[in-house]
Amino acid sequence: MVVLSKPAIEQFSVIKTCKPATFFGGIPLIDLSKPDSRNLLVKACEEFGFFKVINHGVPTEFISRLESEAVKFFSMPLPEKEKAGPPDPFGYGNKSIGTNGDVGWVEYLLLTTDPEFNFQRLSSIFGQNREMIRCALDYVSAVKKMACEVLELMAEGLKIQQRNVFSKLLMDEQSDSVFRLNHYPPCPELQEMNDRNLIGFGEHTDPQIISVLRSNNTAGLQISLRDGNWISVPPDQNSFFINVGDSLQVMTNGRFKSVRHRVLANSTKSRVSMIYFGGPPLSEKIAPLPSLMGGKEDSLYKEFTWFEYKKSAYKTRLADNRLGLFEKIAASLT
C-alpha cells in the first residue's frame, strides 16, 4: 500500500509511553440480539461512553466490499487521490485535520451521507467505476439502521416513552450525518522510537449524537477512562465500536458520557477505519430531555441548535473541551 509522503516526523505529535501498551479487557460487549441489551447499553454509556456490539445485523459482504474499495482508493497515487480534495469540508484530506492547525499521521475521505453529493464528488475520480460509491451507500444504509436500533434500545433502557426520541434525528431527511474513511499508513521510523508513539489522530470527542466505528485488525484506537488514564482498545474487524457523542451527552444531561479518544500510528501495519457519525438536522435544538430530569434536577447545559454547536466546535482545536462554552456552570462564572 502506498504510504503518505514523508515530511520530517518531527512535524507530528508524539507521546511518551512508560510501558508497552496492553489491551484493556473491560470494554463493554453488548449482544444486540439479547433482551437485556437495553440495560447494558445504558450502563456502558454511563460508565464508558463507549462499547462494542455483536449480532449487529450489518451484512459481512457490505463491510468487506467497502474495506476492499477503501484499500484500493488509498493505494492510488497521491495526485489521483487529491482530485477528491481538498476537504471543504467533504473530500480527500492528507495529514491536516480541520482548519485550526491539527495534524496527524492519517489520510482520509470525508463524505456526507447525501448520495447525490457523493456521486458528483467522486465521479471525477472513479470514472465509470462506481463500485466505491455503491459500497459506501450500502454500508452507510446498513450502519445507520443499526445505529437507530441502538439509540431506540437506549431510549427503552432510559424508560423514555418516545422510543424514537434519539433515532428520529438520524432518520430525518435533513439529518446532518457524515461518513469518514481513515487510513493510517505504517510508520517504520517508530521502530527507532522505543518509548514514544506517533499520533495518528489526536484526542477529541465527537460532536454528533452517536459514532459507529469499524476497523481492520490493526490496533491503534485508545479511549480515556474517567480517571484520565488512556487504555488501548483491542481491534475486532467483525464487530462495531460505538461512541457517545457530545450531543447525546447533552440530551441526557450528562448521564451519558461523550468519550475522549485518539488513534496511535503503527510501525508496520496499515490501519483502515470507517466511521458513521449520526448527527441531527442543523436546525434541531439540543437540550437535556425533560423526561430524564427529576423534579429538582437542573439542566447542566444551555439550549443550542446543532448548527450553533457545530460552528463553535469546528473553530476549536481537537483536544479542546467543545462543550465548555455551553455548560451553564461555566457560563455563570464568566
Secondary structure as GFF3:
##gff-version 3
##sequence-region A 1 334
A	DSSP	three_ten_helix	9	11	.	.	.	ID=ss1
A	DSSP	beta_strand	14	16	.	.	.	ID=ss2
A	DSSP	beta_strand	29	31	.	.	.	ID=ss3
A	DSSP	alpha_helix	37	47	.	.	.	ID=ss4
A	DSSP	beta_strand	50	54	.	.	.	ID=ss5
A	DSSP	alpha_helix	60	74	.	.	.	ID=ss6
A	DSSP	alpha_helix	78	81	.	.	.	ID=ss7
A	DSSP	three_ten_helix	82	84	.	.	.	ID=ss8
A	DSSP	beta_strand	91	97	.	.	.	ID=ss9
A	DSSP	beta_strand	102	112	.	.	.	ID=ss10
A	DSSP	alpha_helix	115	126	.	.	.	ID=ss11
A	DSSP	alpha_helix	131	157	.	.	.	ID=ss12
A	DSSP	alpha_helix	167	171	.	.	.	ID=ss13
A	DSSP	beta_strand	178	184	.	.	.	ID=ss14
A	DSSP	three_ten_helix	188	192	.	.	.	ID=ss15
A	DSSP	beta_strand	196	204	.	.	.	ID=ss16
A	DSSP	beta_strand	210	215	.	.	.	ID=ss17
A	DSSP	beta_strand	221	224	.	.	.	ID=ss18
A	DSSP	beta_strand	230	232	.	.	.	ID=ss19
A	DSSP	beta_strand	240	244	.	.	.	ID=ss20
A	DSSP	alpha_helix	246	251	.	.	.	ID=ss21
A	DSSP	beta_strand	261	264	.	.	.	ID=ss22
A	DSSP	beta_strand	271	278	.	.	.	ID=ss23
A	DSSP	beta_strand	285	286	.	.	.	ID=ss24
A	DSSP	three_ten_helix	290	292	.	.	.	ID=ss25
A	DSSP	beta_strand	304	305	.	.	.	ID=ss26
A	DSSP	alpha_helix	306	313	.	.	.	ID=ss27
A	DSSP	three_ten_helix	322	326	.	.	.	ID=ss28
A	DSSP	alpha_helix	328	333	.	.	.	ID=ss29
###
